[in-house]
Amino acid sequence: MPGVSIPIIDQLVHPSYSLVSAVALPGNPHGPGAYTFVPPQNPIVALTYGFKVSIDTVGAARGLKVGVVDVYENRLWQAAVDYQYLDGGIRISEWRNFYSERDIFWWAEPLPSHLYVYVDPAVSLNFFYLQT
């Protein structure tokens, strides 16, 4: 972000879970398919540290294991983030598969360039950024 100074500690250290808010993305719920987002980073308004979902619908064929945290046998969604080098190159540096609603995708590194989300067939999710 040229011309914007973000305090270094805010870039390098995630706040406590209790200090972030879940901010809904426009267009909820999101159905099956692939999505690409540019995570908002505005030091005056809010910094974005991660991503989470809430389940809208899941097809019965997903195989639910009921417990304190309900876990599905098949992946519900996948998320990845990439980062842009100073020379303009882009690298996906982290990705995860998710099998429950309560998972949170915290960026391991600050300020990703893009967030990629894949929603499996028979699943509909609501998307949220985790922001201060």
ChimeraX commands (.cxc) that place a marker at each C-alpha (Angstrom):
marker #1 position 0.00,0.00,0.00 radius 0.5
marker #1 position 2.09,2.91,-1.22 radius 0.5
marker #1 position 1.83,6.03,0.87 radius 0.5
marker #1 position 0.17,4.33,3.86 radius 0.5
marker #1 position 2.16,3.64,6.99 radius 0.5
marker #1 position 1.00,0.64,9.01 radius 0.5
marker #1 position 2.57,0.19,12.46 radius 0.5
marker #1 position 5.02,-2.70,12.25 radius 0.5
marker #1 position 3.64,-4.44,15.35 radius 0.5
marker #1 position 0.15,-4.50,13.80 radius 0.5
marker #1 position 1.57,-6.18,10.71 radius 0.5
marker #1 position 3.56,-8.84,12.52 radius 0.5
marker #1 position 1.43,-9.82,15.51 radius 0.5
marker #1 position -2.12,-11.12,15.39 radius 0.5
marker #1 position -4.41,-9.62,18.00 radius 0.5
marker #1 position -6.18,-11.83,20.49 radius 0.5
marker #1 position -9.27,-13.62,19.15 radius 0.5
marker #1 position -11.37,-11.47,21.46 radius 0.5
marker #1 position -10.13,-8.26,19.78 radius 0.5
marker #1 position -11.28,-9.02,16.22 radius 0.5
marker #1 position -14.70,-8.75,14.66 radius 0.5
marker #1 position -16.22,-10.93,11.97 radius 0.5
marker #1 position -17.21,-8.63,9.10 radius 0.5
marker #1 position -19.50,-10.19,6.49 radius 0.5
marker #1 position -18.47,-10.05,2.85 radius 0.5
marker #1 position -21.07,-8.84,0.34 radius 0.5
marker #1 position -23.03,-11.52,-1.48 radius 0.5
marker #1 position -23.57,-14.00,1.36 radius 0.5
marker #1 position -24.32,-16.87,1.13 radius 0.5
marker #1 position -21.71,-18.09,-1.37 radius 0.5
marker #1 position -22.42,-21.38,-3.17 radius 0.5
marker #1 position -20.08,-23.94,-4.73 radius 0.5
marker #1 position -17.18,-22.67,-6.78 radius 0.5
marker #1 position -13.97,-20.67,-6.61 radius 0.5
marker #1 position -13.72,-17.08,-5.35 radius 0.5
marker #1 position -10.89,-14.55,-5.30 radius 0.5
marker #1 position -10.77,-11.58,-2.92 radius 0.5
marker #1 position -8.31,-8.80,-2.12 radius 0.5
marker #1 position -8.28,-8.64,1.69 radius 0.5
marker #1 position -8.93,-5.07,2.81 radius 0.5
marker #1 position -6.08,-3.43,4.71 radius 0.5
marker #1 position -6.86,0.05,5.92 radius 0.5
marker #1 position -4.91,1.12,9.01 radius 0.5
marker #1 position -7.34,3.99,9.59 radius 0.5
marker #1 position -10.46,1.79,9.51 radius 0.5
marker #1 position -9.43,-1.83,10.12 radius 0.5
marker #1 position -6.66,-4.34,9.50 radius 0.5
marker #1 position -7.61,-7.81,8.25 radius 0.5
marker #1 position -5.93,-10.79,9.93 radius 0.5
marker #1 position -7.93,-13.76,8.70 radius 0.5
marker #1 position -11.08,-15.30,7.36 radius 0.5
marker #1 position -13.90,-17.52,8.66 radius 0.5
marker #1 position -17.18,-18.96,7.46 radius 0.5
marker #1 position -20.55,-19.90,8.85 radius 0.5
marker #1 position -22.42,-22.77,7.27 radius 0.5
marker #1 position -25.58,-21.93,5.37 radius 0.5
marker #1 position -26.30,-25.42,3.99 radius 0.5
marker #1 position -24.43,-28.73,3.67 radius 0.5
marker #1 position -25.63,-31.71,1.66 radius 0.5
marker #1 position -26.36,-34.89,3.62 radius 0.5
marker #1 position -23.66,-36.79,1.72 radius 0.5
marker #1 position -20.90,-34.87,3.54 radius 0.5
marker #1 position -20.91,-37.29,6.51 radius 0.5
marker #1 position -21.33,-35.35,9.76 radius 0.5
marker #1 position -19.48,-36.42,12.92 radius 0.5
marker #1 position -21.40,-34.79,15.76 radius 0.5
marker #1 position -19.44,-33.51,18.75 radius 0.5
marker #1 position -18.50,-30.38,20.64 radius 0.5
marker #1 position -17.32,-29.22,17.24 radius 0.5
marker #1 position -19.27,-30.85,14.41 radius 0.5
marker #1 position -16.79,-32.16,11.84 radius 0.5
marker #1 position -17.63,-33.34,8.33 radius 0.5
marker #1 position -15.88,-36.33,6.77 radius 0.5
marker #1 position -15.46,-34.51,3.46 radius 0.5
marker #1 position -13.89,-31.11,2.95 radius 0.5
marker #1 position -16.37,-28.21,3.01 radius 0.5
marker #1 position -14.05,-25.45,1.84 radius 0.5
marker #1 position -10.46,-24.62,1.05 radius 0.5
marker #1 position -8.62,-21.33,1.47 radius 0.5
marker #1 position -5.25,-20.01,0.30 radius 0.5
marker #1 position -3.46,-16.69,0.32 radius 0.5
marker #1 position -0.71,-15.35,-1.88 radius 0.5
marker #1 position 1.84,-12.63,-1.44 radius 0.5
marker #1 position 3.45,-10.37,-4.00 radius 0.5
marker #1 position 7.21,-9.92,-3.98 radius 0.5
marker #1 position 8.80,-6.52,-4.50 radius 0.5
marker #1 position 9.75,-7.62,-8.03 radius 0.5
marker #1 position 6.07,-8.32,-8.82 radius 0.5
marker #1 position 6.19,-12.12,-8.55 radius 0.5
marker #1 position 3.33,-13.84,-6.73 radius 0.5
marker #1 position 3.55,-16.94,-4.55 radius 0.5
marker #1 position 0.85,-18.93,-2.75 radius 0.5
marker #1 position 2.49,-19.49,0.58 radius 0.5
marker #1 position -0.25,-21.05,2.65 radius 0.5
marker #1 position -3.40,-23.06,2.09 radius 0.5
marker #1 position -5.68,-25.28,4.15 radius 0.5
marker #1 position -8.63,-27.62,3.82 radius 0.5
marker #1 position -11.51,-27.12,6.27 radius 0.5
marker #1 position -13.93,-29.72,7.60 radius 0.5
marker #1 position -15.94,-27.73,10.13 radius 0.5
marker #1 position -17.67,-24.42,10.64 radius 0.5
marker #1 position -15.56,-23.30,13.56 radius 0.5
marker #1 position -12.22,-23.19,11.78 radius 0.5
marker #1 position -10.51,-19.83,11.42 radius 0.5
marker #1 position -7.97,-19.10,8.69 radius 0.5
marker #1 position -5.42,-16.71,10.22 radius 0.5
marker #1 position -2.77,-15.49,7.79 radius 0.5
marker #1 position 0.65,-16.77,8.88 radius 0.5
marker #1 position 2.23,-13.71,7.26 radius 0.5
marker #1 position 0.75,-10.20,7.25 radius 0.5
marker #1 position -0.76,-8.37,4.28 radius 0.5
marker #1 position -1.60,-11.06,1.69 radius 0.5
marker #1 position -2.26,-9.90,-1.87 radius 0.5
marker #1 position -5.20,-12.23,-2.51 radius 0.5
marker #1 position -7.45,-14.67,-0.69 radius 0.5
marker #1 position -8.70,-17.68,-2.66 radius 0.5
marker #1 position -11.67,-19.69,-1.41 radius 0.5
marker #1 position -13.07,-22.86,-2.91 radius 0.5
marker #1 position -16.51,-24.03,-1.74 radius 0.5
marker #1 position -17.16,-27.72,-2.38 radius 0.5
marker #1 position -20.31,-28.89,-4.20 radius 0.5
marker #1 position -23.42,-29.29,-1.99 radius 0.5
marker #1 position -22.13,-26.61,0.38 radius 0.5
marker #1 position -23.24,-22.99,0.85 radius 0.5
marker #1 position -21.27,-20.70,3.19 radius 0.5
marker #1 position -21.32,-17.19,4.58 radius 0.5
marker #1 position -17.93,-15.46,4.37 radius 0.5
marker #1 position -16.38,-13.13,6.97 radius 0.5
marker #1 position -13.11,-11.23,7.30 radius 0.5
marker #1 position -11.56,-11.11,10.79 radius 0.5
marker #1 position -10.69,-7.47,11.42 radius 0.5
marker #1 position -9.71,-5.12,14.21 radius 0.5
marker link #1:1,2 radius 0.2
marker link #1:2,3 radius 0.2
marker link #1:3,4 radius 0.2
marker link #1:4,5 radius 0.2
marker link #1:5,6 radius 0.2
marker link #1:6,7 radius 0.2
marker link #1:7,8 radius 0.2
marker link #1:8,9 radius 0.2
marker link #1:9,10 radius 0.2
marker link #1:10,11 radius 0.2
marker link #1:11,12 radius 0.2
marker link #1:12,13 radius 0.2
marker link #1:13,14 radius 0.2
marker link #1:14,15 radius 0.2
marker link #1:15,16 radius 0.2
marker link #1:16,17 radius 0.2
marker link #1:17,18 radius 0.2
marker link #1:18,19 radius 0.2
marker link #1:19,20 radius 0.2
marker link #1:20,21 radius 0.2
marker link #1:21,22 radius 0.2
marker link #1:22,23 radius 0.2
marker link #1:23,24 radius 0.2
marker link #1:24,25 radius 0.2
marker link #1:25,26 radius 0.2
marker link #1:26,27 radius 0.2
marker link #1:27,28 radius 0.2
marker link #1:28,29 radius 0.2
marker link #1:29,30 radius 0.2
marker link #1:30,31 radius 0.2
marker link #1:31,32 radius 0.2
marker link #1:32,33 radius 0.2
marker link #1:33,34 radius 0.2
marker link #1:34,35 radius 0.2
marker link #1:35,36 radius 0.2
marker link #1:36,37 radius 0.2
marker link #1:37,38 radius 0.2
marker link #1:38,39 radius 0.2
marker link #1:39,40 radius 0.2
marker link #1:40,41 radius 0.2
marker link #1:41,42 radius 0.2
marker link #1:42,43 radius 0.2
marker link #1:43,44 radius 0.2
marker link #1:44,45 radius 0.2
marker link #1:45,46 radius 0.2
marker link #1:46,47 radius 0.2
marker link #1:47,48 radius 0.2
marker link #1:48,49 radius 0.2
marker link #1:49,50 radius 0.2
marker link #1:50,51 radius 0.2
marker link #1:51,52 radius 0.2
marker link #1:52,53 radius 0.2
marker link #1:53,54 radius 0.2
marker link #1:54,55 radius 0.2
marker link #1:55,56 radius 0.2
marker link #1:56,57 radius 0.2
marker link #1:57,58 radius 0.2
marker link #1:58,59 radius 0.2
marker link #1:59,60 radius 0.2
marker link #1:60,61 radius 0.2
marker link #1:61,62 radius 0.2
marker link #1:62,63 radius 0.2
marker link #1:63,64 radius 0.2
marker link #1:64,65 radius 0.2
marker link #1:65,66 radius 0.2
marker link #1:66,67 radius 0.2
marker link #1:67,68 radius 0.2
marker link #1:68,69 radius 0.2
marker link #1:69,70 radius 0.2
marker link #1:70,71 radius 0.2
marker link #1:71,72 radius 0.2
marker link #1:72,73 radius 0.2
marker link #1:73,74 radius 0.2
marker link #1:74,75 radius 0.2
marker link #1:75,76 radius 0.2
marker link #1:76,77 radius 0.2
marker link #1:77,78 radius 0.2
marker link #1:78,79 radius 0.2
marker link #1:79,80 radius 0.2
marker link #1:80,81 radius 0.2
marker link #1:81,82 radius 0.2
marker link #1:82,83 radius 0.2
marker link #1:83,84 radius 0.2
marker link #1:84,85 radius 0.2
marker link #1:85,86 radius 0.2
marker link #1:86,87 radius 0.2
marker link #1:87,88 radius 0.2
marker link #1:88,89 radius 0.2
marker link #1:89,90 radius 0.2
marker link #1:90,91 radius 0.2
marker link #1:91,92 radius 0.2
marker link #1:92,93 radius 0.2
marker link #1:93,94 radius 0.2
marker link #1:94,95 radius 0.2
marker link #1:95,96 radius 0.2
marker link #1:96,97 radius 0.2
marker link #1:97,98 radius 0.2
marker link #1:98,99 radius 0.2
marker link #1:99,100 radius 0.2
marker link #1:100,101 radius 0.2
marker link #1:101,102 radius 0.2
marker link #1:102,103 radius 0.2
marker link #1:103,104 radius 0.2
marker link #1:104,105 radius 0.2
marker link #1:105,106 radius 0.2
marker link #1:106,107 radius 0.2
marker link #1:107,108 radius 0.2
marker link #1:108,109 radius 0.2
marker link #1:109,110 radius 0.2
marker link #1:110,111 radius 0.2
marker link #1:111,112 radius 0.2
marker link #1:112,113 radius 0.2
marker link #1:113,114 radius 0.2
marker link #1:114,115 radius 0.2
marker link #1:115,116 radius 0.2
marker link #1:116,117 radius 0.2
marker link #1:117,118 radius 0.2
marker link #1:118,119 radius 0.2
marker link #1:119,120 radius 0.2
marker link #1:120,121 radius 0.2
marker link #1:121,122 radius 0.2
marker link #1:122,123 radius 0.2
marker link #1:123,124 radius 0.2
marker link #1:124,125 radius 0.2
marker link #1:125,126 radius 0.2
marker link #1:126,127 radius 0.2
marker link #1:127,128 radius 0.2
marker link #1:128,129 radius 0.2
marker link #1:129,130 radius 0.2
marker link #1:130,131 radius 0.2
marker link #1:131,132 radius 0.2
view
